[in-house]
Amino acid sequence: MRITGKELIQMGYKPGKWFATALQHVNQNELSEAALREYLDAVAPVIIDPHEKTVPYHKNIRAESVEEEENVAAVFQSMNELMKTPTITTGAVMPDACPTGAKGQIPVGGVVAATNAIHPSMHSADICCSVMMTSFGHKDPKLVLDAAHQITHFGGGGRSDLFDFPKELEAQLLDNYFLKSERSIRLAKTHLGTQGDGNHFLYVGQSERTGETIMVTHHGSRGFGANLYKYGMKIAEAFRKQHSPKTLARNAWIPYEEEIGKQYWQALQLVRDWTKLNHELLHQRTCQSLKIDPVQRFWNEHNFVFKDGDSFYHAKGATPLDDKFVPDSTDGLRLIPLNMSEPLLIVKGETTNTNLGFAPHGAGRNISRSQHKRNKSGRSIEEIFAEETEGLDVRFYSGHIDISELPSAYKSAAQVQAQMKQFGLGEVVDRVMPYGCIMAGDWQIDAPWRKKMRLKRGSDGAK
């Protein structure tokens, strides 16, 4: 008798793509009774349903205004849904947390631990967003900022000048399943020496403790990392559809136990290497331009996945305090930027039961960029800029001010520091007092496609 899919469903098996192959094998080999059940149990995909209840997580955040109450409530709503993901065992929210995306998406300032699973959406497209500092001794901060301005690159796209791509790193990329494509290699090469846009910056200030001039760069892995993220999400979604269809698509994962998971983990480490190199090239070339040797240099990620045994800690905008998460740690020191008008914090700390080994990554936002711009309507961009950057040397690489990156767009820096102390999220050991910074600005005003549109409109008008 020929077995059909209807009969497999009656036997308790959930339908899926595997039915076609299984039915072909069953009918060709005329399996029945015990042999049929044994075969089906061996080939049927394991279905993993989400937790029925929210896995408890640590709330290292306190609302201090009506605006923040709405923000924190939205963060908790998203975390409550996120913590039903079946791989997750624990989590934490930092004081700079803010929601991003739909409910159930990990918020900025969120940390979750998953067992033997890597969730691409939880590190996002900006893989290995990170900060690096170099001390230039007692060099004039203006000279450092001027030199760095000539070397760095902000905005869309890449560059073809200044930096040679290391052959050893290229060989490693070509040996990785996720990174060996022509597009991936091209992005790795052309985006080297670039910092992107958004909240990424190049900051110069002076140590409160020593008076030394310090430069800090903030950026991630650019298009190179974003390309890996896109590929990883496809793999994770295919796995989710087969093994955990009730899990939210945004929380799909790649199983680490399988070879594809190990390849993805290795790809993440190579993206980390690339991003560190990207920082180092900008710092070292600035040192060479000024003809000085760096006094001190260290870095840390705050948007990455960190492995401890079979637990994978996904930090979406959270600074790792514990050295076990930072293999190239220097004296346990970490960097936490706040905003362009506030001191950048140098901290160190230990793992506690509530911080999971992490601290905030910055000041965070209470409202979106677009809402902040609407709140500032009625005044000119130049007036707002002059007021919020008084006494600072603030530059926008594109030449166009982006008010959504000015200090008022962010949470209170003092409040974040107070809550860091309250919740045991690291000890401040030094502060880098601001001199100035460079950011992308509203580079899309002069984006190539917009220039073409303006030229077209002009030529049409001339007709």
C-alpha positions as CSV (number, residue, x, y, z in Angstrom):
1,M,0.0,0.0,0.0
2,R,1.3,3.4,-1.0
3,I,1.9,5.8,2.0
4,T,0.8,9.5,1.5
5,G,1.6,12.7,3.4
6,K,-1.9,12.6,5.0
7,E,-0.9,9.3,6.7
8,L,2.3,10.8,7.9
9,I,0.4,13.6,9.5
10,Q,-2.0,11.1,11.1
11,M,1.1,9.4,12.6
12,G,2.0,12.7,14.3
13,Y,4.7,14.1,12.0
14,K,4.7,17.8,11.0
15,P,4.6,18.4,7.3
16,G,7.5,20.1,5.6
17,K,9.9,19.9,2.7
18,W,11.3,16.7,4.1
19,F,8.0,14.8,3.4
20,A,8.8,14.5,-0.4
21,T,12.1,12.8,0.1
22,A,10.8,10.6,3.0
23,L,7.7,9.5,1.1
24,Q,9.8,8.6,-2.0
25,H,12.1,6.4,0.2
26,V,9.3,4.8,2.2
27,N,7.3,3.8,-0.9
28,Q,10.3,2.7,-2.9
29,N,11.4,0.4,-0.1
30,E,7.8,-0.5,0.9
31,L,8.4,0.3,4.6
32,S,5.7,-0.4,7.1
33,E,5.0,-0.7,10.8
34,A,8.3,-0.7,12.9
35,A,10.6,-0.1,10.0
36,L,8.5,2.8,8.8
37,R,8.4,4.4,12.2
38,E,12.1,3.9,12.8
39,Y,13.0,5.5,9.4
40,L,10.6,8.5,9.9
41,D,12.0,9.2,13.4
42,A,15.5,9.2,12.0
43,V,14.8,11.7,9.2
44,A,12.1,13.9,10.7
45,P,13.4,17.3,11.6
46,V,13.5,18.2,15.3
47,I,11.0,20.9,16.0
48,I,12.0,23.4,18.7
49,D,9.2,25.6,20.0
50,P,9.7,29.0,21.8
51,H,9.5,29.1,25.6
52,E,6.0,29.5,26.7
53,K,7.1,32.2,29.3
54,T,9.6,34.9,29.2
55,V,13.0,33.8,30.4
56,P,14.0,36.2,33.3
57,Y,16.5,38.9,32.6
58,H,18.3,41.6,34.5
59,K,17.0,45.2,34.2
60,N,20.0,47.5,34.8
61,I,18.0,50.6,33.8
62,R,15.7,53.2,35.6
63,A,13.4,55.7,33.9
64,E,13.9,59.2,35.2
65,S,11.3,61.1,33.1
66,V,8.0,60.6,31.3
67,E,9.9,60.4,28.0
68,E,12.2,57.7,29.4
69,E,9.3,55.8,30.9
70,E,7.9,55.3,27.4
71,N,11.3,54.3,26.1
72,V,12.0,51.9,28.9
73,A,8.6,50.3,28.7
74,A,9.2,49.7,25.0
75,V,12.5,48.1,25.7
76,F,11.0,45.8,28.2
77,Q,8.1,44.9,25.9
78,S,10.6,43.9,23.2
79,M,12.8,42.0,25.7
80,N,9.8,40.1,27.1
81,E,9.1,38.7,23.6
82,L,12.8,38.2,22.7
83,M,13.4,36.1,25.8
84,K,10.9,33.5,24.6
85,T,13.4,32.5,21.9
86,P,14.1,28.8,22.6
87,T,17.9,29.1,22.6
88,I,18.1,31.9,25.2
89,T,19.1,31.2,28.8
90,T,19.6,34.7,30.3
91,G,19.8,38.4,29.4
92,A,20.3,41.9,30.6
93,V,19.4,45.5,29.7
94,M,21.9,48.4,30.1
95,P,21.1,52.0,31.2
96,D,21.5,53.3,27.6
97,A,19.0,50.9,26.2
98,C,16.5,52.0,23.4
99,P,14.2,49.9,21.2
100,T,15.0,49.3,17.6
101,G,12.8,47.5,15.1
102,A,9.6,45.5,15.8
103,K,8.7,44.0,19.2
104,G,10.9,41.0,19.9
105,Q,14.0,42.5,18.3
106,I,16.9,42.8,20.6
107,P,17.1,46.5,21.8
108,V,20.2,48.6,21.6
109,G,21.7,48.1,25.1
110,G,20.5,44.5,25.3
111,V,22.6,41.4,26.0
112,V,21.3,37.8,25.7
113,A,23.0,34.5,26.1
114,A,22.1,31.6,23.8
115,T,23.2,27.9,24.0
116,N,25.1,26.7,21.0
117,A,23.4,29.2,18.7
118,I,24.4,32.4,16.9
119,H,21.6,34.8,16.0
120,P,22.7,37.2,13.2
121,S,19.9,39.7,13.9
122,M,21.2,40.1,17.5
123,H,24.6,41.4,16.3
124,S,22.9,43.2,13.4
125,A,24.4,44.4,10.1
126,D,26.9,46.6,11.9
127,I,29.0,43.7,13.1
128,C,31.8,44.5,15.5
129,C,30.9,48.1,15.9
130,S,33.8,49.1,18.2
131,V,36.0,51.9,19.6
132,M,39.8,52.3,19.6
133,M,42.0,54.8,21.4
134,T,45.5,56.1,20.9
135,S,47.4,58.4,23.2
136,F,49.5,61.0,21.3
137,G,51.3,62.2,24.5
138,H,51.0,65.9,25.0
139,K,50.5,66.8,21.3
140,D,48.3,69.8,20.6
141,P,44.7,68.3,20.1
142,K,44.1,70.5,17.1
143,L,47.1,69.1,15.3
144,V,45.8,65.6,15.9
145,L,42.3,66.4,14.7
146,D,43.6,68.1,11.6
147,A,45.9,65.2,10.8
148,A,43.2,62.6,11.3
149,H,40.8,64.7,9.2
150,Q,43.2,64.3,6.2
151,I,43.3,60.5,6.7
152,T,39.9,59.3,7.7
153,H,36.9,58.9,5.4
154,F,33.2,59.2,6.3
155,G,30.0,58.7,4.2
156,G,28.7,56.1,1.8
157,G,30.8,53.8,-0.3
158,G,34.5,53.0,-0.1
159,R,37.9,54.3,-1.2
160,S,40.7,53.0,-3.3
161,D,43.6,55.0,-1.9
162,L,46.0,54.9,1.1
163,F,45.8,51.3,2.3
164,D,47.1,48.0,0.9
165,F,45.1,44.9,1.8
166,P,47.1,42.3,3.7
167,K,47.6,39.1,1.6
168,E,47.4,36.8,4.7
169,L,44.0,38.2,5.6
170,E,42.8,37.9,2.0
171,A,43.8,34.2,2.0
172,Q,41.8,33.6,5.2
173,L,38.8,35.3,3.8
174,L,39.0,33.2,0.6
175,D,39.1,30.1,2.8
176,N,35.8,30.9,4.6
177,Y,32.5,29.7,3.3
178,F,30.7,33.0,4.1
179,L,33.5,35.5,3.1
180,K,35.0,34.1,0.0
181,S,32.7,35.6,-2.6
182,E,33.9,38.3,-5.0
183,R,31.5,40.8,-3.5
184,S,32.8,40.1,0.0
185,I,36.4,40.5,-1.0
186,R,35.7,43.7,-2.9
187,L,33.9,45.3,0.1
188,A,36.7,44.2,2.4
189,K,39.2,46.0,0.2
190,T,37.4,49.1,-0.8
191,H,35.9,49.8,2.7
192,L,39.2,49.6,4.5
193,G,40.1,53.0,5.9
194,T,36.4,54.2,6.1
195,Q,34.2,54.9,9.0
196,G,30.7,55.1,7.5
197,D,27.9,57.3,8.8
198,G,25.3,57.4,11.6
199,N,26.7,57.7,15.1
200,H,30.3,56.7,14.0
201,F,32.9,59.3,14.8
202,L,36.5,60.3,15.3
203,Y,36.9,62.0,18.7
204,V,39.9,63.9,20.1
205,G,40.2,65.0,23.7
206,Q,42.6,65.1,26.6
207,S,42.9,62.7,29.5
208,E,41.6,64.1,32.8
209,R,44.2,62.1,34.7
210,T,47.4,62.7,32.6
211,G,46.6,65.6,30.2
212,E,47.6,63.4,27.2
213,T,45.9,64.0,23.9
214,I,43.8,61.0,22.9
215,M,42.1,60.0,19.7
216,V,39.2,57.6,19.6
217,T,37.6,56.1,16.5
218,H,34.1,54.5,16.5
219,H,32.9,52.3,13.6
220,G,32.1,48.8,12.6
221,S,32.9,46.5,9.7
222,R,31.1,48.6,7.1
223,G,29.7,46.9,4.0
224,F,32.0,43.9,4.5
225,G,30.3,43.0,7.8
226,A,26.8,43.9,6.4
227,N,27.3,41.4,3.6
228,L,28.1,38.6,6.1
229,Y,25.0,39.6,8.1
230,K,22.8,39.3,5.0
231,Y,24.2,35.9,4.2
232,G,23.9,34.7,7.8
233,M,20.3,35.8,8.0
234,K,19.4,33.6,5.0
235,I,21.1,30.5,6.6
236,A,19.4,31.2,9.9
237,E,16.0,31.7,8.4
238,A,16.2,28.4,6.4
239,F,17.0,26.6,9.7
240,R,14.2,28.4,11.5
241,K,11.6,27.5,8.9
242,Q,12.5,23.8,9.2
243,H,13.2,23.5,12.9
244,S,11.5,26.3,14.8
245,P,8.8,27.9,12.7
246,K,7.0,29.4,15.7
247,T,10.2,31.5,16.5
248,L,10.1,35.1,15.2
249,A,11.9,35.4,11.9
250,R,14.0,38.2,13.3
251,N,15.3,35.8,16.0
252,A,16.4,32.9,13.7
253,W,19.7,31.3,14.5
254,I,22.5,29.2,13.1
255,P,23.3,26.1,15.2
256,Y,26.9,26.2,16.3
257,E,27.1,22.4,16.5
258,E,26.8,22.1,12.8
259,E,29.7,22.8,10.4
260,I,27.9,25.8,9.0
261,G,27.7,27.3,12.5
262,K,31.4,26.9,13.0
263,Q,32.1,28.5,9.7
264,Y,29.9,31.5,10.7
265,W,31.7,31.8,14.0
266,Q,35.0,31.8,12.2
267,A,33.7,34.4,9.8
268,L,32.7,36.6,12.7
269,Q,36.3,36.4,14.0
270,L,37.7,37.4,10.7
271,V,35.3,40.4,10.5
272,R,36.6,41.3,14.0
273,D,40.2,41.1,12.7
274,W,39.3,43.3,9.7
275,T,37.6,45.9,11.9
276,K,40.5,46.1,14.3
277,L,42.8,46.5,11.3
278,N,40.6,49.3,10.0
279,H,40.9,51.2,13.3
280,E,44.7,50.6,13.5
281,L,45.3,51.9,10.0
282,L,43.6,55.2,10.7
283,H,45.4,55.6,14.0
284,Q,48.8,54.5,12.8
285,R,48.7,56.7,9.7
286,T,47.7,59.7,11.9
287,C,50.8,58.9,14.1
288,Q,53.0,58.8,11.0
289,S,51.6,62.1,9.7
290,L,52.5,63.7,13.0
291,K,55.9,61.9,13.2
292,I,55.2,60.5,16.7
293,D,54.9,57.0,18.2
294,P,51.7,56.2,20.1
295,V,52.0,56.2,23.9
296,Q,49.1,53.8,24.5
297,R,46.5,52.0,22.4
298,F,43.6,49.7,23.1
299,W,40.2,48.8,21.7
300,N,37.0,47.0,22.4
301,E,33.8,45.9,20.5
302,H,30.4,46.8,21.8
303,N,28.3,45.1,19.1
304,F,29.3,41.5,18.7
305,V,28.9,37.9,19.8
306,F,31.1,36.6,22.6
307,K,31.7,32.9,23.3
308,D,32.0,31.3,26.8
309,G,31.9,27.5,26.6
310,D,28.6,26.6,24.8
311,S,27.1,30.0,25.6
312,F,27.1,32.8,23.0
313,Y,26.6,36.2,24.4
314,H,25.0,38.6,21.9
315,A,25.7,42.2,22.8
316,K,23.7,44.7,20.8
317,G,25.3,47.8,22.0
318,A,26.9,46.7,25.2
319,T,30.6,46.9,26.3
320,P,32.3,43.6,27.5
321,L,33.9,44.2,30.9
322,D,35.2,40.6,31.4
323,D,38.5,39.8,29.9
324,K,37.2,36.4,28.8
325,F,35.2,38.3,26.1
326,V,38.2,40.4,24.9
327,P,41.1,38.2,23.9
328,D,43.4,41.1,23.2
329,S,42.5,43.1,26.3
330,T,44.9,45.7,27.6
331,D,44.9,46.0,31.4
332,G,41.2,45.3,31.5
333,L,40.5,48.9,30.1
334,R,37.4,49.6,28.1
335,L,36.0,52.7,26.3
336,I,32.5,54.0,26.6
337,P,31.7,57.2,24.6
338,L,28.7,59.4,25.5
339,N,28.3,62.2,23.1
340,M,30.5,64.8,21.3
341,S,30.2,67.4,24.2
342,E,30.8,64.9,27.0
343,P,33.9,63.1,28.4
344,L,34.5,59.7,27.0
345,L,34.8,57.2,29.8
346,I,37.7,54.7,30.3
347,V,36.4,52.0,32.6
348,K,37.2,48.6,34.0
349,G,35.0,46.1,35.8
350,E,34.1,42.5,36.7
351,T,31.2,40.1,36.0
352,T,28.4,40.2,38.4
353,N,25.1,38.2,38.6
354,T,23.2,41.1,37.1
355,N,25.6,42.6,34.5
356,L,26.6,39.2,32.9
357,G,30.1,40.8,32.3
358,F,28.9,43.8,30.4
359,A,28.5,47.6,30.7
360,P,26.7,50.3,28.6
361,H,28.2,51.2,25.2
362,G,27.2,54.9,25.3
363,A,24.5,57.4,26.1
364,G,21.7,55.8,23.9
365,R,18.6,57.6,22.7
366,N,15.1,58.1,24.0
367,I,13.6,59.1,20.7
368,S,14.3,58.3,17.0
369,R,16.5,60.5,14.8
370,S,13.5,61.6,12.8
371,Q,11.5,62.5,16.0
372,H,14.5,64.5,17.3
373,K,14.7,66.5,14.1
374,R,10.9,67.2,14.3
375,N,11.4,68.4,17.9
376,K,14.0,70.9,16.7
377,S,11.9,72.4,14.0
378,G,11.4,76.1,14.1
379,R,15.1,76.9,14.5
380,S,17.8,76.9,11.8
381,I,20.3,74.0,11.7
382,E,23.1,76.5,12.1
383,E,21.6,78.0,15.3
384,I,21.1,74.5,16.9
385,F,24.7,73.5,15.9
386,A,26.3,76.7,17.3
387,E,24.4,76.3,20.6
388,E,25.2,72.6,21.2
389,T,28.8,72.6,20.1
390,E,30.0,75.9,21.7
391,G,33.6,75.7,22.6
392,L,34.2,72.5,20.6
393,D,35.8,71.8,17.2
394,V,33.1,69.7,15.6
395,R,33.3,68.9,12.0
396,F,31.0,67.1,9.6
397,Y,33.0,65.3,6.9
398,S,30.3,65.9,4.2
399,G,30.1,69.6,5.0
400,H,26.4,69.2,6.0
401,I,25.3,69.3,9.7
402,D,23.4,66.3,11.0
403,I,21.4,67.6,14.0
404,S,20.3,64.0,14.9
405,E,23.9,63.4,16.1
406,L,24.2,66.5,18.3
407,P,24.3,66.1,22.1
408,S,20.6,66.7,22.6
409,A,19.7,63.7,20.5
410,Y,21.1,61.4,23.3
411,K,20.3,60.5,26.8
412,S,21.8,62.4,29.7
413,A,25.4,61.4,30.1
414,A,25.3,62.1,33.8
415,Q,22.3,59.8,34.2
416,V,24.0,56.9,32.4
417,Q,27.0,57.2,34.6
418,A,24.9,57.4,37.7
419,Q,23.1,54.2,36.7
420,M,26.4,52.5,35.9
421,K,27.4,53.0,39.5
422,Q,24.0,52.0,40.8
423,F,23.9,48.7,38.9
424,G,27.6,47.8,39.2
425,L,28.4,48.3,35.5
426,G,32.1,49.2,35.6
427,E,34.3,51.7,37.4
428,V,35.4,54.9,35.7
429,V,39.2,55.1,35.9
430,D,39.8,58.1,33.6
431,R,37.8,60.5,31.4
432,V,38.8,61.9,28.0
433,M,37.6,65.5,28.1
434,P,36.3,66.6,24.6
435,Y,38.2,68.9,22.3
436,G,36.4,68.1,19.0
437,C,35.3,65.4,16.7
438,I,34.5,64.4,13.1
439,M,31.3,62.7,12.0
440,A,29.8,61.9,8.6
441,G,27.1,64.5,8.7
442,D,24.2,64.5,6.3
443,W,26.3,63.0,3.4
444,Q,23.2,61.9,1.5
445,I,22.6,65.5,0.4
446,D,25.4,65.1,-2.0
447,A,25.1,61.4,-2.6
448,P,25.9,60.5,-6.2
449,W,22.3,59.5,-7.1
450,R,21.1,62.9,-5.8
451,K,23.7,64.8,-7.8
452,K,22.5,63.0,-10.9
453,M,18.9,63.9,-10.1
454,R,19.8,67.6,-9.7
455,L,21.8,67.6,-12.9
456,K,18.9,65.9,-14.8
457,R,16.4,68.4,-13.4
458,G,18.7,71.2,-14.5
459,S,19.2,69.9,-18.0
460,D,15.4,69.3,-18.3
461,G,14.8,72.9,-17.2
462,A,17.3,74.2,-19.8
463,K,15.2,72.5,-22.5
